[in-house]
Amino acid sequence: MSSNGNKPPLHPTRIDIPEATRAEIVDLLNETLAYTLDLKTQVKQAHWNVKGLDFYQLHELFDELAGELEEYIDMFAERVTTLGGVAMGTARVAAQVSQLPEYPFDILDGKAHITALADRYAPYGKLLRDGIAKTDDLGDADTADLYTEVSRSIDMRLWFLEAHLQAGDASLSANGGTKVKATTKATSAAKGGAAKTAVTKASTTTKKAKKAK
């Protein structure tokens, strides 16, 4: 894979994986590298432009996500070169190869940015799972393990993002629970008041009966 459509040749290596297999794995890794580069720049776009009451927390979270993706970029690129390939890590290659949707430039608030990132983390996670299956079929357990490691982290990060989007429902449930508790307390108080009134009436009736005797 290269920007002009010609694949650079593999460098010689003593790794005991057939050259044809290594070439296929290198292509797959370079595709993943392009997606990872694209996703990292989109996360930084969110980091720079998020606004709203949760600005600081999300600004920090998005920077942390981008830092993790930077580590994965190095991991995929170094695996390419370990197998004798050439890492294709320029912005131009990433733009040509990655099929992630372009990041929207007309959003500001935190929820919109979280939604946009979740919509990109999900297909990226699928790409990684496909990478696990393909490299496992090719007999490269080490590259499959690399994909598995990154996949596990990406799934966790998608969970973090989606948890923010589910906060409204949780808040609604919490408010509902508060209302139920309040209603229960009010009912209990009302019942307690009625019981006290009944006891008072019974006591008064007993006293009147004693006086009559």
Secondary structure in CASP SS format (residue, H / E / C, confidence):
PFRMAT SS
TARGET T0000
AUTHOR 0000-0000-0000
METHOD secondary structure of the structure
MODEL  1
M C 1.00
S C 1.00
S C 1.00
N C 1.00
G C 1.00
N C 1.00
K C 1.00
P C 1.00
P C 1.00
L C 1.00
H C 1.00
P C 1.00
T C 1.00
R C 1.00
I C 1.00
D C 1.00
I C 1.00
P C 1.00
E H 1.00
A H 1.00
T H 1.00
R H 1.00
A H 1.00
E H 1.00
I H 1.00
V H 1.00
D H 1.00
L H 1.00
L H 1.00
N H 1.00
E H 1.00
T H 1.00
L H 1.00
A H 1.00
Y H 1.00
T H 1.00
L H 1.00
D H 1.00
L H 1.00
K H 1.00
T H 1.00
Q H 1.00
V H 1.00
K H 1.00
Q H 1.00
A H 1.00
H H 1.00
W H 1.00
N H 1.00
V C 1.00
K E 1.00
G C 1.00
L C 1.00
D C 1.00
F H 1.00
Y H 1.00
Q H 1.00
L H 1.00
H H 1.00
E H 1.00
L H 1.00
F H 1.00
D H 1.00
E H 1.00
L H 1.00
A H 1.00
G H 1.00
E H 1.00
L H 1.00
E H 1.00
E H 1.00
Y H 1.00
I H 1.00
D H 1.00
M H 1.00
F H 1.00
A H 1.00
E H 1.00
R H 1.00
V H 1.00
T H 1.00
T H 1.00
L C 1.00
G C 1.00
G C 1.00
V C 1.00
A C 1.00
M C 1.00
G C 1.00
T C 1.00
A H 1.00
R H 1.00
V H 1.00
A H 1.00
A H 1.00
Q H 1.00
V H 1.00
S C 1.00
Q C 1.00
L C 1.00
P C 1.00
E C 1.00
Y C 1.00
P C 1.00
F C 1.00
D C 1.00
I C 1.00
L C 1.00
D E 1.00
G H 1.00
K H 1.00
A H 1.00
H H 1.00
I H 1.00
T H 1.00
A H 1.00
L H 1.00
A H 1.00
D H 1.00
R H 1.00
Y H 1.00
A H 1.00
P H 1.00
Y H 1.00
G H 1.00
K H 1.00
L H 1.00
L H 1.00
R H 1.00
D H 1.00
G H 1.00
I H 1.00
A H 1.00
K H 1.00
T H 1.00
D H 1.00
D H 1.00
L C 1.00
G C 1.00
D C 1.00
A H 1.00
D H 1.00
T H 1.00
A H 1.00
D H 1.00
L H 1.00
Y H 1.00
T H 1.00
E H 1.00
V H 1.00
S H 1.00
R H 1.00
S H 1.00
I H 1.00
D H 1.00
M H 1.00
R H 1.00
L H 1.00
W H 1.00
F H 1.00
L H 1.00
E H 1.00
A H 1.00
H H 1.00
L H 1.00
Q C 1.00
A H 1.00
G H 1.00
D H 1.00
A H 1.00
S H 1.00
L H 1.00
S H 1.00
A H 1.00
N H 1.00
G H 1.00
G H 1.00
T H 1.00
K H 1.00
V H 1.00
K H 1.00
A H 1.00
T H 1.00
T H 1.00
K H 1.00
A H 1.00
T H 1.00
S H 1.00
A H 1.00
A H 1.00
K H 1.00
G H 1.00
G H 1.00
A H 1.00
A H 1.00
K H 1.00
T H 1.00
A H 1.00
V H 1.00
T H 1.00
K H 1.00
A H 1.00
S H 1.00
T H 1.00
T H 1.00
T H 1.00
K H 1.00
K H 1.00
A H 1.00
K H 1.00
K H 1.00
A H 1.00
K C 1.00
END
